[in-house]
Amino acid sequence: MSWDQKRIRRTFLDYFTQHATLPHREVPSSPIIPRDDPTLLFTNAGMNQFKALLLGEEKRDYTRATSAQKCMRVGGKHNDLDAVGKDGRHLTWFEMLGNWSFGDYYKRDTIRMAWDLSVNVYGLDPDRIYVSIYKDDDEAFALWADDIGFDPKRIYRFGDIANGDDENFWSMGPTGPCGPCTELFYDLGPEGGTGPEDYMGGEGDRYMEFWNNVFMESQRFEDGRVEPLAMQSVDTGMGLERITMILQGQVTAYGTDLFQPIIKHVMAEAGADWNAPSQRVDLQVIADHLRSLTFTLSEGGQFGRDGREYVLRRILRRAVRHGRRLGFDGPFLHRFVPTVAEVFDGVYDLPESVLSNTAAAIEEEEARFFRTIDRGMGRIHAVIADLRTVGATSVIPGETAFELYDTYGFPVDLTRIEAEEHGFSVDEAGFTAAMTEARERSRANQKFYDDDGEWHVLGEGGGRGFAGYGLSELTTTVQRWRPLGEDGAVELVLDQTPLYAESGGEVADQGHLEGAGFAVAIDDVQSINGIIHHRGRLTEGHLALSPGDTVRVVVDTDRRAKKTIHHSATHLMHAALKAVLGPHVQQKGSVVDPDRTRFDFSHPEALSVDQVEAVEAWVNARIRANEPVVVTEGVALDDAKAEGVTALFGEKYGDEVRTVRAGSDSFELCGGNHVGRTGDIGHFRLVSQGAVAAGVRRVEAVVGHAADAVVSEHRRALRELALNLKVDAGRVSERVEAMLADIRDLKKSLEKARQAGAGVDAEAMLAEAVEVAGVRLVARAVDVDARETLANLVDKLRDHLADGVVVLGAALDGKAAIIAAVGPALKGDKRFNAGKIIKAVTELVDGRGGGRPDFAQGGGAAPEKLPAAMAQVAQIVGQLAGA
């Protein structure tokens, strides 16, 4: 029986959804870019989307689930980037197959199903399967040995939490749910490895762990206590690439049909050979990184200098470096994006418009890097050569590594790889120190990451209820709260709330909360793992709450109304951009606040003046039409798609969605606040545009009160300009054009004057020339406006002193500038050397300089010494000439 990757994935999901006694709910993969967990750069495990369920903070209409989750591991605890491509199992982007129990079945059924699927469905050789358990988990040992009948000699006990060894013991963090796990391994045989680490439990590749089953049964507290959880759960993860590798008889994931189509396409274009050891790593890195870039950028990821944007840039640049080793001397990665899509056709369908935008963004970022990579490589090799010459160290300084990052765009891991290939290492501690400011800047943007104070728990659950749109106040209860440092800052979770949590680009509502003897101003509302958190500060009294105490929550309705009109305007602007620029326009991000809307979208170039005006006209026409904005809850997702709804690619939607139809030309999925009719928006103005990433443009617009303010400001500026120009407002443009023409003419005249040495009487200076060592010398300080003017004047004087020497100085920008020239008739006469003259004269003004024998220049930090220095030029020239 042959197993292709699509069949393997589908078999896993079907096994659990169709299980006779324990049917599971199939849950779609969540986005690779987390939407409601600010602690993660990327989704890195199948359990991420179930975190609130596993913590007991959320209830759903199922207690058993299965999923195939898209994951990325490139930072923090799961930093696999450096190892990717060098062996057969480390990957950046991968799929995690999993099954979960939320207080339902536990160890016995988990182990039984893992064994049944592995041996009886997938047909794995039971004699090549090994099992690991936590050292004290006698229950798991008995289930494997007695219930399954597994050979006890192939059951290995690992881990010892008391001594810092967390092998086979899983924890969500330093505190929180934790428990033992049992892992399934497969013996790949000698082909998988014969090194000293190729033993069961070793670091080698022969014994491949392919399925981890975690049993969450305990809760760890800050004081080290570990107590039983009220609800026992199961979290399992099987790497699709690993099980595919096993079922397809490979010893590397890159040999499977998940990678080979990509590798073969790259091989064909590069003329490379995957079986050649010198090229295998290059091909594997490129194939892996192509998968990461294609999926992450397709879901709205961008390239940049911080956070996940910088990670994506590192991935691309690492792939480019390996591509250069294969002979690619220009952008190439973008050409393989369609091949990645073909591998996953029917699994994760990538629309053509999304693919074209993704490929365009990759190509632009590649081109940017290719413009600097040769200079960067040259710099690395020069540094290594210099260090070898000195012979004192084989470590590239951290400051140099940062220079390579900051000037040439080289991630430190790329510098490290290049250094290692030459027997050098990198002072990464020094690099980290140089990057501290950027990292602090990134951390400053994080929200709700910290654990400032201990939670005061007043009730179970809660925090999931947004009470409804249009609600201005609500009486509810506080489920838990905690202090946040000083100044009365607090964080609260309510049973329900009328305050809208930041979502879909729309910023959070603000308002206030009133209780018995206290009041809190709410500044921010965020949804974290599906739980709505309120942050604010005490404005009256102090928090003293008991279970069941009610509070009154009031919305700042004026602020909500202002952001509501901007949100509805964003929908119209999105439709307008598609209508004016083309269907390739896709939303890449947005921010909607009370005073503006900011919208990022895929487009390769700046909007022209005509296009900006066309977008404004399109939106304002729909506003004047005053059509209804129809919001419909509980629409079946398939029905909405059939009606042509606009959805964000990569976003995870439920089976039922909320649609917003703003007039006749805008139809989107959206969970935000919206107006009743398009006319409520007022009027629309596009106020700025710019580029934020490769292939991504950003526009900002204002409507209603904010547009009124912009129009008033522009009118005031126009009236003031007209008054200053002494013309009517309608003739301002004409008058400005005339003034610009005058300025252009004046610049041309000024340049001609500079060329002629304007403001300096050259004839008078020639008349004042003195004779030194048999030649004529002009030496004096002059008053000019630029070094270029000074140089032109020197050239002009030299043209009249074919057998003479010219030395002029000027005070420019707070420093001394000096230029010397020797006439053409003195060429070859070693007594007169402009470079030596400049060296001697600039020393007198606390500076230095040099140049050719016939022309040299320099400067100094002491312009006040210039007159005295010029007075000594004749003596210096005479001494150098031996007179």
Solvent accessible surface area in square Angstrom, and as a share of the most:
residue,aa,sasa,rsa
1,M,177,0.79
2,S,98,0.63
3,W,25,0.09
4,D,69,0.36
5,Q,8,0.03
6,K,78,0.33
7,R,86,0.32
8,I,0,0.00
9,R,11,0.04
10,R,102,0.37
11,T,28,0.16
12,F,0,0.00
13,L,10,0.05
14,D,42,0.22
15,Y,34,0.13
16,F,1,0.00
17,T,36,0.21
18,Q,134,0.60
19,H,42,0.19
20,A,101,0.78
21,T,105,0.61
22,L,28,0.14
23,P,62,0.39
24,H,11,0.05
25,R,100,0.36
26,E,72,0.32
27,V,12,0.07
28,P,83,0.52
29,S,20,0.13
30,S,14,0.09
31,P,9,0.06
32,I,0,0.00
33,I,17,0.09
34,P,23,0.14
35,R,104,0.38
36,D,60,0.31
37,D,12,0.06
38,P,43,0.27
39,T,80,0.47
40,L,30,0.15
41,L,73,0.36
42,F,8,0.03
43,T,4,0.02
44,N,31,0.16
45,A,19,0.15
46,G,3,0.03
47,M,17,0.07
48,N,20,0.10
49,Q,31,0.14
50,F,0,0.00
51,K,30,0.13
52,A,4,0.03
53,L,6,0.03
54,L,6,0.03
55,L,65,0.32
56,G,37,0.35
57,E,48,0.21
58,E,15,0.07
59,K,164,0.70
60,R,81,0.29
61,D,117,0.61
62,Y,31,0.12
63,T,62,0.36
64,R,51,0.19
65,A,0,0.00
66,T,0,0.00
67,S,0,0.00
68,A,11,0.08
69,Q,1,0.00
70,K,19,0.08
71,C,0,0.00
72,M,3,0.01
73,R,51,0.19
74,V,3,0.02
75,G,32,0.30
76,G,70,0.68
77,K,172,0.73
78,H,52,0.23
79,N,81,0.41
80,D,33,0.17
81,L,0,0.00
82,D,50,0.26
83,A,33,0.25
84,V,0,0.00
85,G,0,0.00
86,K,113,0.48
87,D,35,0.18
88,G,11,0.10
89,R,52,0.19
90,H,43,0.19
91,L,12,0.06
92,T,0,0.00
93,W,0,0.00
94,F,20,0.08
95,E,0,0.00
96,M,28,0.12
97,L,0,0.00
98,G,0,0.00
99,N,2,0.01
100,W,1,0.00
101,S,0,0.00
102,F,10,0.04
103,G,42,0.40
104,D,55,0.29
105,Y,11,0.04
106,Y,37,0.14
107,K,7,0.03
108,R,127,0.46
109,D,33,0.17
110,T,2,0.01
111,I,1,0.01
112,R,101,0.37
113,M,7,0.03
114,A,1,0.01
115,W,43,0.15
116,D,47,0.24
117,L,0,0.00
118,S,0,0.00
119,V,27,0.15
120,N,104,0.53
121,V,55,0.31
122,Y,5,0.02
123,G,55,0.53
124,L,8,0.04
125,D,57,0.29
126,P,54,0.34
127,D,103,0.54
128,R,90,0.33
129,I,0,0.00
130,Y,36,0.14
131,V,0,0.00
132,S,0,0.00
133,I,0,0.00
134,Y,21,0.08
135,K,68,0.29
136,D,90,0.46
137,D,9,0.05
138,D,88,0.46
139,E,94,0.42
140,A,0,0.00
141,F,56,0.24
142,A,43,0.33
143,L,24,0.12
144,W,1,0.00
145,A,18,0.14
146,D,117,0.61
147,D,58,0.30
148,I,36,0.18
149,G,59,0.57
150,F,7,0.03
151,D,55,0.29
152,P,72,0.45
153,K,174,0.74
154,R,40,0.15
155,I,14,0.07
156,Y,71,0.27
157,R,98,0.36
158,F,48,0.20
159,G,10,0.10
160,D,34,0.18
161,I,59,0.30
162,A,98,0.76
163,N,121,0.62
164,G,71,0.68
165,D,64,0.33
166,D,91,0.47
167,E,81,0.36
168,N,7,0.03
169,F,32,0.13
170,W,54,0.19
171,S,34,0.22
172,M,50,0.22
173,G,24,0.24
174,P,124,0.78
175,T,59,0.34
176,G,12,0.12
177,P,4,0.02
178,C,1,0.00
179,G,0,0.00
180,P,8,0.05
181,C,5,0.03
182,T,0,0.00
183,E,21,0.09
184,L,0,0.00
185,F,20,0.08
186,Y,14,0.05
187,D,17,0.09
188,L,11,0.06
189,G,8,0.08
190,P,83,0.52
191,E,129,0.58
192,G,11,0.11
193,G,18,0.17
194,T,111,0.65
195,G,36,0.35
196,P,132,0.83
197,E,75,0.34
198,D,26,0.14
199,Y,118,0.45
200,M,15,0.07
201,G,39,0.37
202,G,20,0.20
203,E,128,0.57
204,G,19,0.19
205,D,41,0.21
206,R,57,0.21
207,Y,39,0.15
208,M,4,0.02
209,E,44,0.20
210,F,2,0.01
211,W,2,0.01
212,N,36,0.19
213,N,1,0.00
214,V,6,0.03
215,F,0,0.00
216,M,1,0.00
217,E,44,0.20
218,S,17,0.11
219,Q,54,0.24
220,R,44,0.16
221,F,65,0.27
222,E,144,0.65
223,D,99,0.51
224,G,52,0.50
225,R,113,0.41
226,V,79,0.46
227,E,74,0.33
228,P,120,0.75
229,L,38,0.19
230,A,117,0.91
231,M,49,0.22
232,Q,85,0.38
233,S,1,0.00
234,V,0,0.00
235,D,12,0.06
236,T,3,0.02
237,G,14,0.14
238,M,0,0.00
239,G,13,0.12
240,L,0,0.00
241,E,3,0.01
242,R,58,0.21
243,I,0,0.00
244,T,0,0.00
245,M,0,0.00
246,I,15,0.08
247,L,31,0.15
248,Q,47,0.21
249,G,67,0.65
250,Q,59,0.26
251,V,62,0.36
252,T,14,0.08
253,A,1,0.00
254,Y,0,0.00
255,G,11,0.11
256,T,1,0.00
257,D,45,0.23
258,L,0,0.00
259,F,0,0.00
260,Q,28,0.12
261,P,55,0.34
262,I,0,0.00
263,I,0,0.00
264,K,122,0.51
265,H,60,0.27
266,V,0,0.00
267,M,46,0.21
268,A,84,0.65
269,E,75,0.34
270,A,27,0.21
271,G,68,0.66
272,A,12,0.09
273,D,63,0.33
274,W,32,0.11
275,N,109,0.56
276,A,27,0.21
277,P,120,0.75
278,S,86,0.56
279,Q,52,0.23
280,R,77,0.28
281,V,46,0.27
282,D,2,0.01
283,L,0,0.00
284,Q,5,0.02
285,V,0,0.00
286,I,0,0.00
287,A,0,0.00
288,D,0,0.00
289,H,0,0.00
290,L,0,0.00
291,R,0,0.00
292,S,0,0.00
293,L,0,0.00
294,T,0,0.00
295,F,3,0.01
296,T,0,0.00
297,L,3,0.02
298,S,4,0.03
299,E,10,0.05
300,G,19,0.19
301,G,7,0.07
302,Q,22,0.10
303,F,4,0.02
304,G,11,0.10
305,R,116,0.42
306,D,55,0.28
307,G,31,0.30
308,R,66,0.24
309,E,64,0.29
310,Y,30,0.11
311,V,11,0.06
312,L,0,0.00
313,R,32,0.12
314,R,37,0.13
315,I,0,0.00
316,L,0,0.00
317,R,14,0.05
318,R,2,0.01
319,A,0,0.00
320,V,0,0.00
321,R,4,0.01
322,H,9,0.04
323,G,0,0.00
324,R,77,0.28
325,R,115,0.42
326,L,16,0.08
327,G,59,0.57
328,F,20,0.08
329,D,135,0.70
330,G,22,0.21
331,P,39,0.25
332,F,0,0.00
333,L,0,0.00
334,H,31,0.14
335,R,99,0.36
336,F,0,0.00
337,V,0,0.00
338,P,65,0.41
339,T,14,0.08
340,V,0,0.00
341,A,13,0.10
342,E,122,0.55
343,V,10,0.06
344,F,0,0.00
345,D,86,0.45
346,G,62,0.60
347,V,44,0.25
348,Y,34,0.13
349,D,92,0.47
350,L,19,0.09
351,P,63,0.40
352,E,131,0.59
353,S,45,0.29
354,V,3,0.02
355,L,15,0.08
356,S,52,0.33
357,N,17,0.09
358,T,1,0.01
359,A,20,0.15
360,A,46,0.36
361,A,11,0.09
362,I,0,0.00
363,E,74,0.33
364,E,66,0.29
365,E,0,0.00
366,E,0,0.00
367,A,29,0.22
368,R,81,0.30
369,F,0,0.00
370,F,27,0.11
371,R,166,0.60
372,T,29,0.17
373,I,0,0.00
374,D,88,0.46
375,R,140,0.51
376,G,0,0.00
377,M,17,0.08
378,G,39,0.38
379,R,79,0.29
380,I,0,0.00
381,H,78,0.35
382,A,45,0.35
383,V,12,0.07
384,I,4,0.02
385,A,52,0.41
386,D,84,0.44
387,L,26,0.13
388,R,136,0.50
389,T,119,0.69
390,V,110,0.63
391,G,61,0.58
392,A,83,0.65
393,T,60,0.35
394,S,58,0.37
395,V,59,0.34
396,I,0,0.00
397,P,53,0.33
398,G,0,0.00
399,E,125,0.56
400,T,18,0.10
401,A,0,0.00
402,F,53,0.22
403,E,55,0.25
404,L,0,0.00
405,Y,12,0.04
406,D,68,0.35
407,T,77,0.44
408,Y,30,0.11
409,G,14,0.14
410,F,0,0.00
411,P,1,0.01
412,V,22,0.13
413,D,2,0.01
414,L,1,0.00
415,T,0,0.00
416,R,42,0.15
417,I,15,0.08
418,E,14,0.06
419,A,0,0.00
420,E,94,0.42
421,E,92,0.41
422,H,60,0.27
423,G,61,0.59
424,F,15,0.06
425,S,52,0.33
426,V,15,0.09
427,D,50,0.26
428,E,63,0.28
429,A,80,0.62
430,G,19,0.18
431,F,8,0.03
432,T,54,0.31
433,A,70,0.54
434,A,38,0.30
435,M,12,0.05
436,T,62,0.36
437,E,129,0.58
438,A,17,0.13
439,R,114,0.42
440,E,85,0.38
441,R,119,0.43
442,S,33,0.22
443,R,124,0.45
444,A,85,0.66
445,N,118,0.60
446,Q,73,0.33
447,K,90,0.38
448,F,19,0.08
449,Y,83,0.31
450,D,66,0.34
451,D,98,0.51
452,D,75,0.39
453,G,16,0.16
454,E,144,0.65
455,W,67,0.24
456,H,82,0.37
457,V,102,0.59
458,L,30,0.15
459,G,23,0.22
460,E,166,0.74
461,G,30,0.29
462,G,21,0.20
463,G,2,0.02
464,R,95,0.35
465,G,18,0.17
466,F,55,0.23
467,A,36,0.28
468,G,21,0.20
469,Y,82,0.31
470,G,67,0.64
471,L,63,0.31
472,S,52,0.33
473,E,73,0.33
474,L,41,0.21
475,T,89,0.52
476,T,11,0.06
477,T,33,0.19
478,V,4,0.02
479,Q,20,0.09
480,R,29,0.11
481,W,32,0.11
482,R,10,0.04
483,P,53,0.33
484,L,17,0.09
485,G,63,0.61
486,E,148,0.66
487,D,136,0.71
488,G,29,0.28
489,A,28,0.22
490,V,4,0.02
491,E,2,0.01
492,L,0,0.00
493,V,0,0.00
494,L,2,0.01
495,D,63,0.33
496,Q,81,0.36
497,T,3,0.02
498,P,0,0.00
499,L,0,0.00
500,Y,13,0.05
501,A,11,0.08
502,E,64,0.29
503,S,58,0.38
504,G,64,0.62
505,G,22,0.22
506,E,0,0.00
507,V,30,0.17
508,A,5,0.04
509,D,2,0.01
510,Q,58,0.26
511,G,13,0.12
512,H,68,0.31
513,L,0,0.00
514,E,60,0.27
515,G,21,0.20
516,A,100,0.77
517,G,65,0.62
518,F,7,0.03
519,A,13,0.10
520,V,0,0.00
521,A,19,0.15
522,I,3,0.01
523,D,62,0.32
524,D,31,0.16
525,V,0,0.00
526,Q,23,0.10
527,S,34,0.22
528,I,24,0.12
529,N,29,0.15
530,G,17,0.16
531,I,2,0.01
532,I,15,0.08
533,H,21,0.09
534,H,1,0.00
535,R,52,0.19
536,G,7,0.06
537,R,111,0.41
538,L,46,0.23
539,T,78,0.45
540,E,112,0.50
541,G,55,0.53
542,H,130,0.58
543,L,17,0.09
544,A,72,0.56
545,L,27,0.13
546,S,61,0.40
547,P,98,0.62
548,G,59,0.56
549,D,56,0.29
550,T,82,0.48
551,V,3,0.02
552,R,89,0.32
553,V,0,0.00
554,V,24,0.14
555,V,7,0.04
556,D,58,0.30
557,T,69,0.40
558,D,89,0.46
559,R,45,0.16
560,R,20,0.07
561,A,54,0.42
562,K,65,0.28
563,K,0,0.00
564,T,16,0.09
565,I,25,0.13
566,H,0,0.00
567,H,7,0.03
568,S,0,0.00
569,A,0,0.00
570,T,7,0.04
571,H,6,0.03
572,L,0,0.00
573,M,0,0.00
574,H,6,0.03
575,A,16,0.13
576,A,0,0.00
577,L,0,0.00
578,K,63,0.27
579,A,64,0.50
580,V,45,0.26
581,L,23,0.12
582,G,13,0.13
583,P,117,0.73
584,H,52,0.23
585,V,0,0.00
586,Q,30,0.13
587,Q,36,0.16
588,K,31,0.13
589,G,25,0.24
590,S,21,0.14
591,V,36,0.20
592,V,1,0.00
593,D,27,0.14
594,P,18,0.12
595,D,84,0.44
596,R,65,0.24
597,T,0,0.00
598,R,59,0.21
599,F,1,0.00
600,D,8,0.04
601,F,0,0.00
602,S,3,0.02
603,H,14,0.06
604,P,96,0.60
605,E,105,0.47
606,A,55,0.43
607,L,8,0.04
608,S,55,0.36
609,V,112,0.64
610,D,108,0.56
611,Q,52,0.23
612,V,33,0.19
613,E,100,0.45
614,A,41,0.31
615,V,0,0.00
616,E,30,0.13
617,A,60,0.46
618,W,37,0.13
619,V,0,0.00
620,N,16,0.08
621,A,38,0.29
622,R,59,0.21
623,I,6,0.03
624,R,177,0.65
625,A,60,0.46
626,N,62,0.32
627,E,43,0.19
628,P,64,0.40
629,V,13,0.07
630,V,76,0.44
631,V,56,0.32
632,T,58,0.34
633,E,106,0.48
634,G,44,0.43
635,V,25,0.15
636,A,43,0.33
637,L,30,0.15
638,D,109,0.56
639,D,81,0.42
640,A,0,0.00
641,K,114,0.48
642,A,90,0.70
643,E,105,0.47
644,G,55,0.52
645,V,17,0.10
646,T,43,0.25
647,A,40,0.31
648,L,64,0.32
649,F,60,0.25
650,G,18,0.18
651,E,47,0.21
652,K,66,0.28
653,Y,54,0.21
654,G,46,0.44
655,D,121,0.63
656,E,121,0.54
657,V,13,0.07
658,R,29,0.11
659,T,6,0.04
660,V,0,0.00
661,R,89,0.32
662,A,2,0.01
663,G,8,0.08
664,S,82,0.53
665,D,71,0.37
666,S,5,0.03
667,F,26,0.11
668,E,17,0.08
669,L,18,0.09
670,C,22,0.13
671,G,39,0.37
672,G,1,0.01
673,N,7,0.04
674,H,28,0.13
675,V,15,0.09
676,G,47,0.46
677,R,107,0.39
678,T,0,0.00
679,G,27,0.26
680,D,81,0.42
681,I,1,0.01
682,G,39,0.37
683,H,51,0.23
684,F,0,0.00
685,R,83,0.30
686,L,20,0.10
687,V,63,0.36
688,S,55,0.36
689,Q,67,0.30
690,G,26,0.25
691,A,72,0.56
692,V,49,0.28
693,A,11,0.09
694,A,1,0.01
695,G,12,0.12
696,V,8,0.04
697,R,29,0.11
698,R,66,0.24
699,V,0,0.00
700,E,43,0.19
701,A,0,0.00
702,V,10,0.06
703,V,0,0.00
704,G,11,0.11
705,H,62,0.28
706,A,11,0.09
707,A,0,0.00
708,D,74,0.38
709,A,63,0.49
710,V,26,0.15
711,V,30,0.17
712,S,54,0.35
713,E,99,0.44
714,H,112,0.50
715,R,149,0.55
716,R,125,0.46
717,A,57,0.44
718,L,75,0.37
719,R,147,0.54
720,E,93,0.42
721,L,74,0.37
722,A,9,0.07
723,L,141,0.70
724,N,111,0.57
725,L,27,0.14
726,K,177,0.75
727,V,29,0.17
728,D,105,0.54
729,A,49,0.38
730,G,77,0.74
731,R,125,0.46
732,V,10,0.06
733,S,80,0.51
734,E,103,0.46
735,R,89,0.33
736,V,49,0.28
737,E,100,0.45
738,A,45,0.35
739,M,71,0.32
740,L,74,0.37
741,A,39,0.30
742,D,79,0.41
743,I,78,0.39
744,R,126,0.46
745,D,84,0.43
746,L,121,0.60
747,K,132,0.56
748,K,132,0.56
749,S,65,0.42
750,L,87,0.44
751,E,64,0.29
752,K,149,0.63
753,A,33,0.25
754,R,58,0.21
755,Q,95,0.42
756,A,54,0.42
757,G,1,0.01
758,A,48,0.37
759,G,86,0.83
760,V,26,0.15
761,D,88,0.46
762,A,8,0.06
763,E,119,0.54
764,A,37,0.28
765,M,1,0.01
766,L,24,0.12
767,A,89,0.69
768,E,109,0.49
769,A,24,0.18
770,V,78,0.45
771,E,130,0.58
772,V,20,0.11
773,A,28,0.21
774,G,60,0.57
775,V,12,0.07
776,R,103,0.38
777,L,3,0.01
778,V,4,0.03
779,A,33,0.26
780,R,97,0.35
781,A,38,0.30
782,V,16,0.09
783,D,130,0.68
784,V,16,0.09
785,D,82,0.43
786,A,26,0.20
787,R,96,0.35
788,E,86,0.39
789,T,3,0.02
790,L,0,0.00
791,A,24,0.19
792,N,25,0.13
793,L,0,0.00
794,V,0,0.00
795,D,53,0.28
796,K,71,0.30
797,L,0,0.00
798,R,46,0.17
799,D,114,0.59
800,H,99,0.44
801,L,0,0.00
802,A,48,0.37
803,D,71,0.37
804,G,1,0.01
805,V,0,0.00
806,V,0,0.00
807,V,0,0.00
808,L,0,0.00
809,G,0,0.00
810,A,1,0.01
811,A,65,0.51
812,L,24,0.12
813,D,152,0.79
814,G,59,0.57
815,K,127,0.54
816,A,2,0.02
817,A,3,0.02
818,I,0,0.00
819,I,0,0.00
820,A,0,0.00
821,A,0,0.00
822,V,6,0.03
823,G,1,0.01
824,P,92,0.58
825,A,69,0.53
826,L,19,0.09
827,K,181,0.77
828,G,70,0.67
829,D,41,0.21
830,K,187,0.79
831,R,112,0.41
832,F,7,0.03
833,N,34,0.17
834,A,0,0.00
835,G,11,0.11
836,K,116,0.49
837,I,2,0.01
838,I,0,0.00
839,K,120,0.51
840,A,30,0.24
841,V,0,0.00
842,T,0,0.00
843,E,104,0.47
844,L,60,0.30
845,V,0,0.00
846,D,84,0.44
847,G,22,0.22
848,R,207,0.76
849,G,29,0.27
850,G,35,0.33
851,G,58,0.56
852,R,139,0.51
853,P,84,0.53
854,D,55,0.29
855,F,33,0.14
856,A,1,0.01
857,Q,75,0.33
858,G,11,0.11
859,G,20,0.19
860,G,9,0.08
861,A,73,0.57
862,A,6,0.04
863,P,31,0.20
864,E,128,0.57
865,K,86,0.36
866,L,7,0.03
867,P,87,0.54
868,A,61,0.47
869,A,1,0.01
870,M,10,0.05
871,A,82,0.64
872,Q,76,0.34
873,V,0,0.00
874,A,39,0.30
875,Q,108,0.48
876,I,20,0.10
877,V,1,0.01
878,G,9,0.09
879,Q,117,0.52
880,L,74,0.37
881,A,11,0.08
882,G,69,0.66
883,A,94,0.73
